[in-house]
Amino acid sequence: ECVEFELRKRFCGKQEAFVNFSNFHQHEGSAPDLLAPGVPKNRLNAGFLFRFRPWDVTLWGTLTSRQPRNSADPREPVAGHRMAHMIVRNKGFLGNKGDLLLRVRNLLDHEYNFVPHYSPGGLSTFPQTGREISAEMIWELP
């Protein structure tokens, strides 16, 4: 069970600010076991979209609460994470038939971890890759 709220506000018809918040209910009824170990209870995203035709630049940040472990795992939850992201998009690349995108996830190269499956003597956390950069081209065919 999850509840999500989102607010968006446009400025001057071009720029846009946004924020969304998710809350994931981690227990079913009075059952002690978690429905989804490793899923943070709370997540917040906030950002801004800048439009400078033909370019769009979206910058946003993500904050999460701690990541709980499986009920069989006695260790402390894994810390939540804070990350910044960016997407640069050129709309109408090559004559209005294509879009060019550059995506940067974890823009500031923040170190973060996920909860691994529990096995005694196994990993206490599962380290994630640092900054991820990808380039994409979207082309509309006739």
PEQUIRA-V952792 format. One record per run of one state. SS is the DSSP state (2 for helix, 1 for strand, 0 for the rest). FROM is the first residue (numbers start at 1). TO is the last residue. Records with the same first field share a line. If there is no record, write none. Layout:
SS: FROM-TO / FROM-TO
//
This chain:
0: 1-1 / 12-14 / 25-26 / 28-33 / 35-41 / 53-54 / 65-66 / 68-77 / 79-81 / 94-97 / 106-112 / 115-125 / 128-131 / 140-142
1: 2-11 / 15-24 / 27-27 / 34-34 / 42-52 / 55-64 / 67-67 / 78-78 / 82-93 / 98-105 / 113-114 / 126-127 / 132-139
//
